[in-house]
Amino acid sequence: MLRHALRRRCPVCGAPGIFQGWFTLRPRCPRCNFSFEREEGYWVGALIANIAVAELLFAAVFLGGVVFTWPDVPWLPLGILGVVAMVVLPVAFYPLSKTLWLWVDLAFLHPLDADDLSAND
């Protein structure tokens, strides 16, 4: 399932084409009919993970920049790089955060059951 999630595919069957665009996940898998939104407010975890990854990468780049250029830290370029990273990273990671959240949920929190593949939601 993790391999499917990392490739932005259905975590259940591995089907491609689960996104209609960069930001729009289809309601169901076109192949196995798995419902991607498993409950009300389901994507809050994915959004939190997206923000956390962006902040961790920003912190690593910023602190790495400070450590490697100390004592003559280029504050302005480092600040500009930080702002750009905090805008670009969450957008770039957005679809992956959704498929990874589906994987975490299916693998550890709420395993797949027969109702998840039914068309009557």
DRENDO-1510 file (C-alpha; in Angstrom, 1 decimal, always signed):
<recs>
REC; n; res; u; v; w
REC; 1; MET; +0.0; +0.0; +0.0 .
REC; 2; LEU; +2.8; +2.4; +0.8 .
REC; 3; ARG; +4.3; +2.0; -2.7 .
REC; 4; HIS; +0.9; +2.8; -4.2 .
REC; 5; ALA; +0.5; +5.9; -2.0 .
REC; 6; LEU; +4.0; +7.2; -2.9 .
REC; 7; ARG; +3.0; +6.9; -6.6 .
REC; 8; ARG; -0.3; +8.8; -6.1 .
REC; 9; ARG; -2.4; +5.7; -6.8 .
REC; 10; CYS; -5.3; +4.1; -5.1 .
REC; 11; PRO; -3.8; +2.5; -1.9 .
REC; 12; VAL; -6.2; -0.4; -2.2 .
REC; 13; CYS; -5.8; -1.6; -5.8 .
REC; 14; GLY; -3.0; +0.6; -7.2 .
REC; 15; ALA; -5.1; +2.1; -9.9 .
REC; 16; PRO; -3.8; +5.4; -11.4 .
REC; 17; GLY; -6.0; +8.4; -12.2 .
REC; 18; ILE; -7.5; +8.9; -8.8 .
REC; 19; PHE; -6.8; +12.7; -9.1 .
REC; 20; GLN; -8.8; +14.8; -11.4 .
REC; 21; GLY; -6.2; +17.6; -11.2 .
REC; 22; TRP; -3.4; +18.5; -8.8 .
REC; 23; PHE; -5.8; +19.4; -6.0 .
REC; 24; THR; -8.9; +17.3; -6.7 .
REC; 25; LEU; -9.1; +13.7; -5.5 .
REC; 26; ARG; -11.9; +11.8; -7.1 .
REC; 27; PRO; -14.6; +10.6; -4.6 .
REC; 28; ARG; -14.0; +6.9; -5.4 .
REC; 29; CYS; -11.4; +4.8; -7.1 .
REC; 30; PRO; -12.3; +4.2; -10.8 .
REC; 31; ARG; -11.2; +0.6; -10.6 .
REC; 32; CYS; -12.1; -0.8; -7.1 .
REC; 33; ASN; -14.8; +1.7; -6.1 .
REC; 34; PHE; -13.0; +2.5; -2.8 .
REC; 35; SER; -14.4; +5.6; -1.2 .
REC; 36; PHE; -11.5; +8.0; -0.4 .
REC; 37; GLU; -13.3; +10.1; +2.1 .
REC; 38; ARG; -14.0; +7.6; +4.8 .
REC; 39; GLU; -15.7; +10.0; +7.3 .
REC; 40; GLU; -16.7; +13.6; +7.9 .
REC; 41; GLY; -13.5; +15.7; +8.3 .
REC; 42; TYR; -11.3; +12.9; +7.1 .
REC; 43; TRP; -8.7; +15.0; +5.4 .
REC; 44; VAL; -7.7; +17.0; +8.5 .
REC; 45; GLY; -5.0; +14.5; +9.1 .
REC; 46; ALA; -3.6; +14.9; +5.6 .
REC; 47; LEU; -3.6; +18.7; +5.9 .
REC; 48; ILE; -1.7; +18.5; +9.3 .
REC; 49; ALA; +0.8; +16.1; +7.8 .
REC; 50; ASN; +1.3; +18.4; +4.8 .
REC; 51; ILE; +2.0; +21.4; +7.0 .
REC; 52; ALA; +4.2; +19.4; +9.3 .
REC; 53; VAL; +6.4; +18.1; +6.4 .
REC; 54; ALA; +6.7; +21.6; +5.0 .
REC; 55; GLU; +7.7; +23.0; +8.4 .
REC; 56; LEU; +10.2; +20.2; +9.0 .
REC; 57; LEU; +11.8; +20.8; +5.5 .
REC; 58; PHE; +11.9; +24.5; +6.1 .
REC; 59; ALA; +13.5; +24.1; +9.5 .
REC; 60; ALA; +16.1; +21.7; +8.0 .
REC; 61; VAL; +17.0; +24.1; +5.2 .
REC; 62; PHE; +17.0; +27.2; +7.4 .
REC; 63; LEU; +19.1; +25.6; +10.2 .
REC; 64; GLY; +21.4; +24.0; +7.7 .
REC; 65; GLY; +21.9; +27.3; +6.0 .
REC; 66; VAL; +22.7; +29.0; +9.3 .
REC; 67; VAL; +25.1; +26.2; +10.4 .
REC; 68; PHE; +27.0; +26.0; +7.1 .
REC; 69; THR; +27.4; +29.8; +6.7 .
REC; 70; TRP; +28.1; +30.7; +10.3 .
REC; 71; PRO; +29.2; +33.4; +11.3 .
REC; 72; ASP; +28.4; +35.3; +8.1 .
REC; 73; VAL; +24.8; +34.1; +7.6 .
REC; 74; PRO; +23.1; +35.6; +4.5 .
REC; 75; TRP; +19.9; +36.4; +6.3 .
REC; 76; LEU; +18.0; +38.0; +3.5 .
REC; 77; PRO; +18.6; +35.2; +0.9 .
REC; 78; LEU; +17.9; +32.6; +3.6 .
REC; 79; GLY; +14.7; +34.4; +4.6 .
REC; 80; ILE; +13.5; +34.6; +0.9 .
REC; 81; LEU; +14.3; +30.9; +0.4 .
REC; 82; GLY; +12.3; +30.1; +3.6 .
REC; 83; VAL; +9.3; +32.1; +2.4 .
REC; 84; VAL; +9.4; +30.5; -1.1 .
REC; 85; ALA; +9.8; +27.0; +0.5 .
REC; 86; MET; +6.8; +27.6; +2.8 .
REC; 87; VAL; +4.6; +28.5; -0.2 .
REC; 88; VAL; +5.9; +25.9; -2.7 .
REC; 89; LEU; +6.3; +22.8; -0.5 .
REC; 90; PRO; +2.7; +22.5; +0.8 .
REC; 91; VAL; +1.4; +22.9; -2.8 .
REC; 92; ALA; +3.9; +20.4; -4.2 .
REC; 93; PHE; +3.2; +17.9; -1.4 .
REC; 94; TYR; -0.6; +18.3; -1.3 .
REC; 95; PRO; -1.6; +15.3; -3.4 .
REC; 96; LEU; +1.0; +13.0; -1.9 .
REC; 97; SER; -0.2; +14.0; +1.6 .
REC; 98; LYS; -3.7; +12.7; +0.7 .
REC; 99; THR; -2.5; +9.3; -0.6 .
REC; 100; LEU; -0.1; +8.9; +2.3 .
REC; 101; TRP; -2.9; +9.7; +4.8 .
REC; 102; LEU; -5.0; +7.1; +3.1 .
REC; 103; TRP; -2.2; +4.6; +3.6 .
REC; 104; VAL; -1.7; +5.5; +7.3 .
REC; 105; ASP; -5.4; +5.2; +7.9 .
REC; 106; LEU; -5.7; +1.8; +6.1 .
REC; 107; ALA; -2.5; +0.3; +7.4 .
REC; 108; PHE; -2.7; +1.4; +11.1 .
REC; 109; LEU; -6.0; +3.1; +12.1 .
REC; 110; HIS; -9.0; +1.7; +10.2 .
REC; 111; PRO; -8.2; -1.4; +8.1 .
REC; 112; LEU; -10.3; -2.0; +4.9 .
REC; 113; ASP; -13.6; -3.8; +5.3 .
REC; 114; ALA; -16.3; -4.9; +2.8 .
REC; 115; ASP; -18.4; -1.7; +3.3 .
REC; 116; ASP; -15.5; +0.5; +2.0 .
REC; 117; LEU; -15.8; -0.9; -1.5 .
REC; 118; SER; -19.6; -0.7; -1.7 .
REC; 119; ALA; -21.3; +2.0; -3.9 .
REC; 120; ASN; -24.0; +2.8; -1.4 .
REC; 121; ASP; -22.4; +5.7; +0.6 .
</recs>
